Amino acid sequence: MKAITGNRLGDGAVIYLSPEGGWTLRLSEAALFEKEAAAEALKACEARETEIVGPYLMDAEEGGVASGQKHLRESIRAAGPTIRVEPWIAPDDSASRSASSDSAS
């Protein structure tokens, strides 16, 4: 099976084509295609250049599991970088807020 992935134009987030034709941040929610249908869907996504950068086909299995020769690369892309720097995900800074309020007292 194939999924379509690329990067969102606005912020570079890894996105996947959803079954509804929109985009999702989760591989587990991606639409899966057989070979011929995947090629047609990719062609349609390539025309959506105001939404996605560099769309391509990747091997995937039901349940959002990357497969094939590049499964490690795709697993890292799906989970995010090995260093958390995503501007679209707010860090949980409750521990630092708690520490700063303790030191202020």
Buried (B, 14 or more C-beta within 10 A) or exposed (E): BBBBBBBBBEEEBBBBBBEEEEBBBEBEBBBBBEEEEBEEBBEEBBEBEEBBEEBEBBBBBEEBBBBBEEBEEBEEBBEBEEEEEBEEEEEEEEEEEEEEEEEEE
